[in-house]
Amino acid sequence: MNSATAPDAFFVEYTSQEAILKYTRATAGYGISYLLNHDYKAVYFDALAALPPGTKESGLRLLEFGCGGGMNLIHLVSLLDRGGAGVDAAVGTDFSPVLVDAARREAGHYLSEDKNKKLSFHVARNETLVSDLVSSMNGHRSALTNSFHFILGINTFRYCHRAQKQLDCARDIFDLLVPGGVCLVIDMNDRCFFFRDSLKTRFHLQPPTDDDCSIPSLEEYTAPFDRLGFDVLRHEHFCWIPHSSGQSLCHILASLSPVLNAVAKSRSMRSLVVARKPMASPDR
């Protein structure tokens, strides 16, 4: 949820009370809670397995960009703790100061004091991630470079594409990751009928909206990482469960997912890209 050129309406949308309700754990809905414990959890742990041997045992440094109200990062810290992986530090960023404040409150509510001390949330835009983090943390760029093991962005990278700043964001991610560090991006699938009036636009019954045009393809999500020299480990469509779905719909779609994947995986709800920074960084 980011855009350096965001219009006033966009800023209002993500600094409103409605945004707090939508992007914080208690009021976000059953669907996102289910995904954090199932589909998303599975891809997170698979991506973490691609880190260099011994990384998880020595203490992970995590960063989530476009973190909203922080529920995803907070939940991941809890999952890792229960799984025996040490978290040395976890950082969340978002362009909305209202959501950053909400994330800080969420961490205090859902995590123990000891775990909460390892988290920090900062106002930073995806498109200028490093410079904004340096400013917010009152630090130096050299201290952040090559410092994170795992960076993730959930439903936020498409806004970089909308602003035509996707390469800037991917470059900052590259600089922030340690050699061998992993980035994971989950975002909307432009081929999913639920995210656009595909039939109407396809048959020219109505022109495409701005939202229709702003959802990148899987190839477009992948391209910045490929161009900058990441090793792209996964790029695929997955997940049939909406964030806003209720309990009954979640379980129905979960049971149907194997069949849906077999016949129409490219139409699933999400695009997934997992990319690893090489141990020897290429010239960019």
Secondary structure by P-SEA (a helix, b strand, c coil): cccccccaaaaaaaacaaaaaacccccccaaaaaaaacaaaaaaaaaaaaccccccccbbbbbbcccccaaaaaaaaaaaaaacccccbbbbbbccaaaaaaaaaaaaccccaaaaaabbbbbccccaaaaaaaaaacccccccccccccccccccaaaaaaacaaaaaaaaaaaaccccbbbbbbbbbcccccccaaaaaaaccccccccccccccccccaaaaaaaccccccbbbbbcccccccaaaaaaaaaaaaaaaacccccccbbbbbbbcccccccc
